Amino acid sequence: MPAVPIKVREPKPASRTRKARNVPALPRDNHHGRRIVYDKALMTVWVMSKSNEVLGRYPVVGRFDRPVMGTYRIFSKSKVAYNPNSKVTFNHMMRFTYGPDTKSPIGLHAIPRYYDGTAMHSTKQLGLAIAAGGCVRLSEEAAATIYKWAKVGDRVIVLPSP
C-alpha cells in the first residue's frame, strides 16, 4: 500500500489585525545551538537549547520593519527598564540591538506598563504586528522565563518580514 502523503500547511503571516496561522513547531531558520529566534512574519519567538530542542514558543507583539533581519547578541539585561519620555516600564528587558537613531536599544521584554501600572496592550493582542517601537513584547510570564534562561552573549536570530 502506498504511503499517504502528509499535508503540511504553509504558515500564514500575521498582520495588524490577524494573528499568524499554521505556526510551525520549529523556527524557520538554519541556525543551530543555543539561541532565541524571532520570526517577524509570524510574530513568534522560539527559545532553542544547545542541542536544538525547543524550550519555548511564544506569540509576541512587534513590527515588521524593526529590528532588521540578522544575527545579534544580547548585550545587556535589566530586571526593570524605564523610558521617562513615554512614562513606561519594561520588565525583563534583554537588549540585543539599537533602533534607527542608534541611541534607543531594542530588546525582548514584557508588555510595557505605564507608570500607573496599566498595560500598554492586552495579552490577547500578542501575535499581532501592532508595536510602535522596535522591541519585541512578550507576556509577563514568557518574558520572565526567557529572562531567567538568557545570558548576555546569547544569539538572537531575527528572521525577515513577510
Contacts in CASP RR format, 6 or more apart in sequence:
PFRMAT RR
TARGET T0000
AUTHOR 0000-0000-0000
METHOD contacts of the structure
MODEL  1
MPAVPIKVREPKPASRTRKARNVPALPRDNHHGRRIVYDKALMTVWVMSK
SNEVLGRYPVVGRFDRPVMGTYRIFSKSKVAYNPNSKVTFNHMMRFTYGP
DTKSPIGLHAIPRYYDGTAMHSTKQLGLAIAAGGCVRLSEEAAATIYKWA
KVGDRVIVLPSP
9 21 0 8 1.000
9 22 0 8 1.000
10 22 0 8 1.000
11 20 0 8 1.000
11 21 0 8 1.000
11 22 0 8 1.000
11 23 0 8 1.000
11 24 0 8 1.000
11 28 0 8 1.000
11 41 0 8 1.000
11 42 0 8 1.000
12 20 0 8 1.000
12 21 0 8 1.000
12 22 0 8 1.000
13 20 0 8 1.000
13 41 0 8 1.000
13 42 0 8 1.000
13 162 0 8 1.000
14 20 0 8 1.000
14 41 0 8 1.000
14 42 0 8 1.000
14 43 0 8 1.000
14 127 0 8 1.000
14 128 0 8 1.000
14 129 0 8 1.000
15 128 0 8 1.000
15 129 0 8 1.000
16 128 0 8 1.000
16 129 0 8 1.000
16 130 0 8 1.000
17 128 0 8 1.000
18 128 0 8 1.000
19 43 0 8 1.000
19 59 0 8 1.000
19 127 0 8 1.000
19 128 0 8 1.000
20 41 0 8 1.000
20 42 0 8 1.000
20 43 0 8 1.000
20 44 0 8 1.000
20 127 0 8 1.000
23 42 0 8 1.000
23 44 0 8 1.000
23 57 0 8 1.000
25 54 0 8 1.000
25 57 0 8 1.000
26 46 0 8 1.000
26 54 0 8 1.000
27 37 0 8 1.000
27 39 0 8 1.000
27 44 0 8 1.000
27 46 0 8 1.000
27 48 0 8 1.000
27 157 0 8 1.000
27 159 0 8 1.000
28 39 0 8 1.000
28 159 0 8 1.000
29 37 0 8 1.000
29 157 0 8 1.000
29 159 0 8 1.000
31 37 0 8 1.000
31 71 0 8 1.000
31 155 0 8 1.000
31 157 0 8 1.000
32 52 0 8 1.000
33 48 0 8 1.000
33 49 0 8 1.000
33 50 0 8 1.000
33 51 0 8 1.000
33 52 0 8 1.000
34 48 0 8 1.000
34 49 0 8 1.000
34 50 0 8 1.000
34 154 0 8 1.000
34 155 0 8 1.000
35 48 0 8 1.000
35 154 0 8 1.000
35 155 0 8 1.000
35 156 0 8 1.000
35 157 0 8 1.000
36 45 0 8 1.000
36 46 0 8 1.000
36 47 0 8 1.000
36 48 0 8 1.000
36 74 0 8 1.000
36 108 0 8 1.000
36 146 0 8 1.000
36 150 0 8 1.000
36 154 0 8 1.000
36 155 0 8 1.000
36 156 0 8 1.000
36 157 0 8 1.000
37 45 0 8 1.000
37 46 0 8 1.000
37 48 0 8 1.000
37 156 0 8 1.000
37 157 0 8 1.000
37 159 0 8 1.000
38 44 0 8 1.000
38 45 0 8 1.000
38 60 0 8 1.000
38 108 0 8 1.000
38 136 0 8 1.000
38 156 0 8 1.000
38 157 0 8 1.000
38 158 0 8 1.000
38 159 0 8 1.000
39 45 0 8 1.000
39 46 0 8 1.000
39 159 0 8 1.000
40 62 0 8 1.000
40 63 0 8 1.000
40 64 0 8 1.000
40 69 0 8 1.000
40 129 0 8 1.000
40 158 0 8 1.000
40 159 0 8 1.000
40 160 0 8 1.000
40 161 0 8 1.000
40 162 0 8 1.000
41 64 0 8 1.000
41 159 0 8 1.000
41 160 0 8 1.000
41 161 0 8 1.000
41 162 0 8 1.000
43 59 0 8 1.000
43 60 0 8 1.000
43 61 0 8 1.000
43 62 0 8 1.000
43 126 0 8 1.000
43 127 0 8 1.000
43 128 0 8 1.000
43 129 0 8 1.000
44 57 0 8 1.000
44 58 0 8 1.000
44 59 0 8 1.000
44 60 0 8 1.000
44 127 0 8 1.000
45 57 0 8 1.000
45 58 0 8 1.000
45 60 0 8 1.000
45 108 0 8 1.000
45 136 0 8 1.000
45 138 0 8 1.000
45 142 0 8 1.000
45 146 0 8 1.000
46 54 0 8 1.000
46 56 0 8 1.000
46 57 0 8 1.000
46 58 0 8 1.000
47 54 0 8 1.000
47 55 0 8 1.000
47 56 0 8 1.000
47 57 0 8 1.000
47 58 0 8 1.000
47 145 0 8 1.000
47 146 0 8 1.000
47 149 0 8 1.000
48 54 0 8 1.000
48 55 0 8 1.000
49 55 0 8 1.000
55 149 0 8 1.000
56 145 0 8 1.000
58 126 0 8 1.000
58 138 0 8 1.000
58 139 0 8 1.000
58 142 0 8 1.000
58 146 0 8 1.000
59 126 0 8 1.000
59 127 0 8 1.000
60 108 0 8 1.000
60 126 0 8 1.000
60 127 0 8 1.000
60 136 0 8 1.000
60 137 0 8 1.000
60 138 0 8 1.000
61 111 0 8 1.000
61 121 0 8 1.000
61 125 0 8 1.000
61 126 0 8 1.000
61 127 0 8 1.000
61 128 0 8 1.000
61 129 0 8 1.000
61 130 0 8 1.000
61 131 0 8 1.000
61 136 0 8 1.000
61 137 0 8 1.000
62 129 0 8 1.000
62 130 0 8 1.000
62 131 0 8 1.000
62 133 0 8 1.000
62 134 0 8 1.000
62 135 0 8 1.000
62 136 0 8 1.000
62 137 0 8 1.000
63 129 0 8 1.000
63 130 0 8 1.000
63 131 0 8 1.000
63 132 0 8 1.000
63 133 0 8 1.000
63 134 0 8 1.000
64 129 0 8 1.000
64 161 0 8 1.000
64 162 0 8 1.000
65 161 0 8 1.000
66 99 0 8 1.000
66 100 0 8 1.000
66 106 0 8 1.000
66 133 0 8 1.000
66 134 0 8 1.000
67 96 0 8 1.000
67 97 0 8 1.000
67 99 0 8 1.000
67 106 0 8 1.000
67 134 0 8 1.000
67 158 0 8 1.000
68 158 0 8 1.000
69 158 0 8 1.000
69 159 0 8 1.000
69 160 0 8 1.000
69 161 0 8 1.000
70 157 0 8 1.000
70 158 0 8 1.000
71 155 0 8 1.000
71 156 0 8 1.000
71 157 0 8 1.000
71 158 0 8 1.000
72 96 0 8 1.000
72 97 0 8 1.000
72 155 0 8 1.000
72 156 0 8 1.000
72 157 0 8 1.000
72 158 0 8 1.000
73 96 0 8 1.000
73 152 0 8 1.000
73 153 0 8 1.000
73 154 0 8 1.000
73 155 0 8 1.000
73 156 0 8 1.000
74 94 0 8 1.000
74 95 0 8 1.000
74 96 0 8 1.000
74 150 0 8 1.000
74 151 0 8 1.000
74 152 0 8 1.000
74 153 0 8 1.000
74 154 0 8 1.000
74 156 0 8 1.000
75 95 0 8 1.000
75 96 0 8 1.000
75 152 0 8 1.000
75 153 0 8 1.000
76 94 0 8 1.000
76 95 0 8 1.000
76 105 0 8 1.000
76 152 0 8 1.000
77 93 0 8 1.000
77 94 0 8 1.000
77 95 0 8 1.000
77 147 0 8 1.000
77 150 0 8 1.000
77 152 0 8 1.000
78 90 0 8 1.000
78 93 0 8 1.000
78 95 0 8 1.000
79 91 0 8 1.000
79 92 0 8 1.000
79 93 0 8 1.000
79 147 0 8 1.000
80 89 0 8 1.000
80 90 0 8 1.000
80 91 0 8 1.000
80 93 0 8 1.000
81 89 0 8 1.000
81 90 0 8 1.000
81 93 0 8 1.000
81 109 0 8 1.000
82 88 0 8 1.000
82 89 0 8 1.000
82 90 0 8 1.000
83 89 0 8 1.000
83 90 0 8 1.000
83 112 0 8 1.000
86 112 0 8 1.000
87 114 0 8 1.000
87 115 0 8 1.000
88 112 0 8 1.000
88 113 0 8 1.000
88 114 0 8 1.000
88 115 0 8 1.000
88 120 0 8 1.000
89 112 0 8 1.000
89 113 0 8 1.000
89 115 0 8 1.000
89 117 0 8 1.000
90 109 0 8 1.000
90 110 0 8 1.000
90 112 0 8 1.000
90 135 0 8 1.000
91 109 0 8 1.000
91 110 0 8 1.000
91 113 0 8 1.000
91 140 0 8 1.000
91 143 0 8 1.000
91 144 0 8 1.000
92 108 0 8 1.000
92 109 0 8 1.000
92 110 0 8 1.000
92 138 0 8 1.000
92 140 0 8 1.000
92 143 0 8 1.000
92 144 0 8 1.000
92 146 0 8 1.000
92 147 0 8 1.000
93 107 0 8 1.000
93 108 0 8 1.000
93 109 0 8 1.000
94 107 0 8 1.000
94 108 0 8 1.000
94 109 0 8 1.000
94 146 0 8 1.000
94 147 0 8 1.000
94 150 0 8 1.000
95 105 0 8 1.000
95 106 0 8 1.000
95 107 0 8 1.000
96 106 0 8 1.000
96 107 0 8 1.000
96 108 0 8 1.000
96 156 0 8 1.000
97 105 0 8 1.000
97 106 0 8 1.000
97 107 0 8 1.000
97 156 0 8 1.000
98 104 0 8 1.000
98 105 0 8 1.000
98 106 0 8 1.000
99 105 0 8 1.000
99 106 0 8 1.000
99 134 0 8 1.000
106 134 0 8 1.000
106 135 0 8 1.000
106 136 0 8 1.000
107 134 0 8 1.000
107 135 0 8 1.000
107 136 0 8 1.000
108 135 0 8 1.000
108 136 0 8 1.000
108 138 0 8 1.000
108 143 0 8 1.000
108 146 0 8 1.000
108 156 0 8 1.000
109 135 0 8 1.000
109 136 0 8 1.000
109 137 0 8 1.000
109 138 0 8 1.000
109 143 0 8 1.000
110 137 0 8 1.000
110 138 0 8 1.000
110 139 0 8 1.000
110 140 0 8 1.000
110 142 0 8 1.000
110 143 0 8 1.000
110 144 0 8 1.000
111 119 0 8 1.000
111 120 0 8 1.000
111 121 0 8 1.000
111 123 0 8 1.000
111 126 0 8 1.000
111 137 0 8 1.000
111 138 0 8 1.000
111 139 0 8 1.000
111 140 0 8 1.000
112 119 0 8 1.000
112 120 0 8 1.000
112 137 0 8 1.000
113 119 0 8 1.000
113 120 0 8 1.000
114 120 0 8 1.000
120 137 0 8 1.000
121 130 0 8 1.000
121 137 0 8 1.000
123 139 0 8 1.000
126 137 0 8 1.000
126 138 0 8 1.000
126 139 0 8 1.000
131 137 0 8 1.000
138 146 0 8 1.000
END
